[in-house]
Amino acid sequence: PNNFEEIADALKQAMEMPEAEQIKRNKFLQKRLKRYNVEKWAHDFMHSLEDTAHKSDIVKAIRMRTDQEEEMFNAYKASQKRILFLDYDGTLRGFVNNPEDASPDEELLELIKTIHSQENTEVVIISGRDRHTLGTWWQDVPITLIAEHGVWKRPVGGEWAVTENLKNDWMETVRPILEKYVDRTAGTFIEEKNYSLAWHYRNADPDLGEKRASELSTVLKELSANNELGVLDGNKVLEIKDSTIHKGKAVTKHIFGKDYTFKFAIGDDWTDEYMFHDLPDDAFTIKVGLQKTAAKYYVDDTDRVRDLLKKFAAS
């Protein structure tokens, strides 16, 4: 609406558009209006209010000081039942240009094994990654894995299972939109999971990538308003999925009815905010990187995360 030239071009296109195309487009708009009635509008309005209340809880975390770190590890040692929720990309492992190259190194595998082997301690890796990748990378480590932000779960010694009944027929509508942005933006690509689609732009020109991401985010959010879909704005990635699935729901379901006396969660991007927000107040929540967050503390980078893991392993 702020670009006069684009408005003029759009008006000219509308006036010169063939009648058949006008009819086709109006049918689409009428169909949308039938779906997006006053009841749907009211539902979305109330949802927006709730979302605003959620975002009001998000403030800048404080850098974890030595005394706060010591307090956390003392609580860990004194606890009789402990659980750690760990995000993967950007947290346990730094970002790389090709996501397939981000497999865990030997030191990380051994650290997680050591922590999980401690008495009354459970480690859960909760990631946006697909289940096949997570399962392959962590196949020799007996821990719980949660994939695609909570869609799939593999308990210790168990098999992968879907946590809820979801539909993915919407993907046929969304995929062409993402393909259009891949065509327009060199260095971007689509990642297709069982119940979500992701558009990665880490390898694109930085300025153009951000511009296209902003455009695509707007398009996807308009589309998702009518389809109970959600758009996740991650680190150089936009992901669209069922809006009822997120990490917060996954962690609260996992701890429900279990008396964990020490709860810890760490992650680096917006998808982890649901987890920080939904865990009980006594949980130790940490954001990787200085950003607005619902977490209590933040650490600078993945090197600091590795330091914390080493201290957990030595506790």
N, C-alpha and C positions, 0 to 999 in steps of 0.2 A: 504493500500500500504506500510505501514511501518512495517508490521508484516511478516517476511520472512517465518515463519512456516505456517501461514495461506495461503500465496501465493503458497508454495510448495504443501500443502494439496489440494488446489483448482486445481492446474495443474494436480496432480495425479488423482483427481476425474474426471476431464475432459477427460483425456486419457483413463480411465477405464470405462467411462460412456457407457451404451448400445446405440447402434445406434438409436433406436427408441426414446430414451430420448434426444439424440443430435438433432434429427430432430424436436422434439417438442419444445425444447428451442430455436432453430434457427428460427423457425416460429414466436415465440413470439418476438424475437429481430428484425426480418424483419418487423413485424407489427408495432413495436415501431418506427423503422427508417422511415417507410412510414408516420406515424403521425408526428414525430418530424423532419420535413423537414427544409430546410434553412430558410423559412419564419418564422416558429415557433421559430427557434433558434434566429433569429434576433429580434423577438418580446420579447423573454425572456431576451436577452442581453440589450435591451433598458429599459425594466422593471427593470432590476438589477441596471442600471445606475440611474434611478429615485429613486430606493430604497436607493441607496448609498447617494444620495443628501438628502433624508429624514433623514437618520441616522446621517448625518453630523450636523444636527440641534440639535441633542441630546447631552446635556452636563450635568454636575452635577448641580443640583438645589442648592439653598442656604436655610439653615434652616430658617423658618419663624420667624423673630424677633418680639418682642413686638410692636415696632413702625410700622412694616409692617402689623401686625395683626390689629392694631388700624386703620391704613389707610384703610384696607379692610372693616372693620365694619362701618367706617364712610361713605364709598362709598355705602355700603348696605343700611344704614339708609336714605341716601340722594336720593337713586334711586327711580324712579317712576314705574319701571317694572323689576322684578328680577326673575332669574332662577338659580336653583342649580341642577347640574348633579352629582349624587352620585353612585359610584360603591358599590357593596355589600360585597362580601367575601374579607376579608383582609383589608376592609376599615370601613364599618359600623359594621362589626362583625368579630371577630378574627377567625382564622382557627381552625377546630376541626378534629379529626380523621375520623369521619363519617359525610360527607357533609349534610346528612339529619338532623343532630342535630344542625345545625347552624341557627335555626329560630331566629327572632328578639325578644329581651327581651321587657318587658313592658315599660321600660324607653325609649328605642329607638323608639318604636311605638308612644309614647306620644310626644316625641321631634319632630318627623317628622310631626305629626298632627299639632302641635303648629306652626311650621315654615310655613307649607303650608296654614294654616288658616290666616296668616298675609296678609294684603291688598296688592294686585298686586304682589304676590309671588307664584312661581310655583316650585314644587319639582319633579324631575324625577329620579327614580332609574333605572340605566342602568347596566345590569349584563350579565354574561355569563350563568346564571342559566336558566333552562327551564321555560316556561311560567306557567306550572301548579304549580310548587313550588312557584314561585314569587306571582302568583295570590292567592294562599292559604295563604301564610304568610302575605300578605298586602291587603287582601280582605276587611278589615274594615277601610282602610286608603284611602281617595279619592285623590290619586296621579297618575301621569302617570308612567307606567312601560314599560321598554324596555328589552326584554329577548333575550337570545342567541346572544349577541353582536350586536343586531340590526335587527334580523330576524323578531321578533314579537314585536308588540306595542299595549298597552292597554291605551287609553286616559282616562282622568277622566270621570267617568260615562259611558264609552263605553265598547265595547267588543274587545277581542283580534283579531288582523288581521295581516296577513303576509305583510311585507313592500315591498317585491319584489317577482317576480316569480322565484322560485329556483327549482333545481332538487336535488334529494337525491338518485338516483339509484347507484351512486358511492359508497355508503355505503356498498353494498354487496361485493365489492372488498376489501375495507379497513378493514372491521370487522375481517376477518380471520387473518390479519396481527396483529391486536391488541390482538386478542385472543391468538396468539402464544406468545406474550410478557407477557400476563397474566399468561400463563402456565409456562413460564421461570422465572417469578419474583414473589415470594410469597408476598402477601399483596397488590397487585395491582388489579385494577378492571376497567371495561369499563362503561362509562355513555353514554347512547344513547339518543340523543335529536331528534327533528323532522328533523333538517337539519345539524347536526354535530355529531361527535363521539369524546369522550374524554377518555384518558387513565390516570387514577389517580395513583400516586405512593407515596403518602404521608405516607402510612403505611408500605412501603417496607423498607428493610435494607437501610440506607442512602447511603452508598457507591455503593451498587449494583443498587439501584434505579436510581442514577445519571448516572451510566454507561449504564444501559438499556435505559434510557431516551435519552441519546446522540445517541445511536445506532438507536433507533426507529425514532428519529427526522430526521436523515439522510435518512432512508428508506422512510419516509413519504414525505420528501421534493423532493426526486427523483421521487416518484410516482405523487406528485401534479404538477410537472412541465408540465405534459401532460394533465392535467385535470382541469385546472383553479381552483385548490384548494389551500388553504393556511393552514399553520401549525402555530398555536399559542402556544408559549412556556410560559405557565402561572406558577403560584406558585405550584410546585409539580404536574403539570398536563400538558399533551400535548393534544391539541385539533385540529382536522382537519375539515375544513369547506370550503364553497365557499369563494374564495379570494376577491370577490367584496363586501362582507359584513364585516363591522367593526364598532366600536363605533364612530369613527370620522365621517363617513358618516351619521350615525344615528343622531348625535347631530347637524350637519350642516343642515340636512333636517328639523329637529325639530324647529330650530330657524329661518329658512329662511322666510323672509318677516315679521318678528315680531321684534318690536323695543325694545328689552331688553336693559336696560341701566346698568344692573349689571348681569354679567355672572360668574358662579363659577363651577369648576369641580374638583373632587378629586377621586383618585384611587391608587391602589398599585402595579399593575404589567404591563407587556408589552402590554396587550390588551388595557390598558388605554392610552397608548402613542399616538394612533391614535386620541383620543379625545383631548389630550393636544395640539397636533400638528395642528389639523384642526379648533379649536376654534379661534375666532378673537384675535388679540394681546391684546385687553383691558380686556380679561377674566382673572380672578384669578384662576390659575391652581396649584394644590397641589398634590405632590406624597407622599404616605405613605411609609416611609422607605428611607434610603439614598442609592440611585442608580442613574445611568446615566438616564437622563430623559429629555423630552421636556417641563416638567412643570417648572413654575417659582420658586416655593418653594417646600420644603418638611417638613413634620412633622414626628416624630419618630415612632408612632404606633397608634393603634386603640383607645387607651386612649386619645391621643391628638385630634383625630378626634371627639370623644365624647365631649371633652371640647369645640371644635369649634361649634358643633351643639347646645350645651347649650347656647353659646353666640349668635348664630343666633336666637334661640328661645326667648332670652331675649331682643333682639333688637327692 
